[in-house]
Amino acid sequence: MSIRIRTTPLTVVALAAGLALAAVTPALAGTASTPARPAAVTTAQNDPRDVTQRVTDFYGAYIDAVWDNEDPASGADAKALRDFYLSASARKKVAAWEKKNHADGILFAQNVPVKWKVAYTGSGMGHATSRVTLTWSDGKHPEVTRIDVQSDLTTRKITDLKPAD
């Protein structure tokens, strides 16, 4: 019985601290120099066997990593993502394109898009193709570019990337 008496005050203190933190956190978040946009309520359901979903996962994580370029880990994160999602031959093609064009060979640009989406466009001969649409600005007439991404259906690795015609 004495144990219950001792733990009750600790429980009350922990709950009070948690409530205080919950009340203070939104106020502190508002002091950031760049306000974050409120995210729309969304749900996601994914299948790791779906190659188009893997392209979506790659571009989402990659864009997050390069967007946060002030984070010291972002460069290592972007490289690790390339190593995991791209085949060795695709990494060589991307590196050659980057050396020639002095830009990011995943995004085919020097900037980072503000929005992106991926759509399945077909498959054949052991590969699937996805079209990545990158949106570079907000407003009525945003600039948009598209990239065709080929993935191996067996390994699910990205085997080729090229700007869409």
C-alpha positions in Angstrom: 0.0 0.0 0.0 2.9 2.4 0.7 4.1 1.9 -2.9 0.8 3.2 -4.3 1.0 6.3 -2.1 4.6 7.0 -3.3 3.9 6.5 -7.0 0.7 8.7 -7.1 2.6 12.0 -6.5 5.1 11.0 -9.2 2.3 10.3 -11.6 0.7 13.6 -10.9 4.0 15.5 -11.4 4.6 13.6 -14.7 1.2 14.4 -16.0 1.5 18.0 -15.0 4.9 18.3 -16.8 3.5 16.7 -19.9 0.5 19.0 -20.0 2.7 22.1 -19.5 5.0 21.0 -22.3 2.0 20.4 -24.6 0.8 23.9 -23.8 4.2 25.6 -24.3 5.3 23.7 -27.5 2.9 25.4 -29.9 3.9 28.8 -28.6 7.6 28.0 -29.0 7.0 26.6 -32.5 5.5 30.0 -33.5 8.9 31.7 -32.8 10.6 30.1 -35.8 11.9 32.6 -38.4 10.3 30.7 -41.3 6.7 29.6 -40.5 5.9 26.0 -41.5 2.9 25.5 -43.7 0.1 23.5 -42.1 0.0 20.1 -43.6 -3.3 18.8 -45.1 -4.6 15.8 -43.3 -3.6 12.8 -45.4 -3.3 9.1 -45.1 -0.9 6.8 -46.8 -0.8 3.2 -47.5 2.2 1.7 -49.2 3.5 -1.6 -50.5 7.3 -2.2 -50.6 6.9 -4.5 -53.6 5.4 -1.7 -55.7 8.2 -0.1 -57.8 6.3 3.1 -58.4 5.8 3.5 -54.7 9.5 3.0 -54.2 10.2 5.8 -56.7 7.7 7.9 -54.7 9.5 7.0 -51.5 12.9 7.8 -53.0 11.9 11.2 -54.4 10.1 12.2 -51.1 13.1 11.3 -48.9 15.6 12.7 -51.4 13.8 16.1 -51.7 13.5 16.3 -47.9 17.2 15.6 -47.6 18.4 18.2 -50.1 15.7 20.8 -49.0 17.2 20.6 -45.5 20.7 21.4 -46.8 21.6 23.4 -43.7 21.4 20.1 -41.7 25.0 18.6 -41.6 23.5 15.1 -42.2 21.6 16.1 -45.4 24.5 15.4 -47.8 25.1 12.0 -46.3 21.4 11.3 -46.3 21.1 12.1 -50.0 24.1 9.9 -50.8 22.8 7.0 -48.8 19.4 7.3 -50.5 21.1 7.2 -53.9 23.1 4.2 -52.9 20.0 2.4 -51.6 17.5 3.2 -54.4 19.6 3.4 -57.5 21.5 0.6 -59.3 25.2 1.0 -59.7 24.8 1.9 -63.4 22.2 4.5 -62.7 24.5 6.1 -60.1 27.3 6.3 -62.7 24.9 7.9 -65.2 23.8 10.4 -62.6 27.3 11.3 -61.6 28.4 11.8 -65.3 25.3 14.0 -65.9 26.2 16.0 -62.8 29.8 16.5 -63.8 28.8 17.7 -67.2 25.9 20.0 -66.1 27.0 21.1 -62.6 23.5 20.4 -61.2 21.7 17.7 -59.3 21.3 14.6 -61.5 18.3 13.3 -59.6 16.3 16.5 -59.9 18.0 17.7 -63.2 18.2 21.1 -61.6 20.3 23.3 -59.3 17.3 24.1 -57.1 14.9 22.0 -55.0 11.2 21.7 -56.0 8.4 22.8 -53.7 6.1 19.9 -54.7 6.4 16.6 -56.5 4.2 13.6 -57.5 4.9 10.3 -59.2 2.6 8.3 -61.6 3.0 4.9 -63.1 3.3 5.1 -66.9 3.9 1.5 -68.0 6.0 -1.6 -67.9 7.6 -4.1 -70.1 10.7 -6.3 -70.5 11.2 -6.5 -66.8 11.0 -2.8 -66.1 8.4 -0.3 -65.0 8.4 3.4 -65.8 7.2 6.2 -63.6 6.8 9.8 -64.4 8.0 12.2 -61.7 6.5 15.7 -61.9 8.4 18.4 -60.1 6.8 21.7 -59.3 9.3 24.6 -58.8 7.0 27.4 -57.6 3.6 28.2 -56.2 1.0 30.4 -57.8 -1.3 30.3 -60.7 1.3 29.3 -63.3 4.0 27.3 -61.5 7.0 26.0 -63.4 6.9 22.2 -63.8 9.4 19.7 -65.1 9.0 15.9 -65.6 11.4 13.0 -65.3 10.9 9.5 -66.6 12.3 6.9 -64.1 12.8 3.3 -65.0 12.9 0.6 -62.3 13.8 -3.0 -62.4 10.8 -5.2 -61.5 13.0 -7.8 -59.8 15.4 -5.7 -57.7 13.0 -2.6 -57.5 16.2 -0.5 -58.1 16.0 2.6 -60.2 18.0 1.8 -63.3 17.6 5.0 -65.4 16.4 8.6 -65.0 16.0 11.1 -67.8 14.1 14.3 -68.4 10.8 13.6 -70.0 10.2 14.7 -73.6 
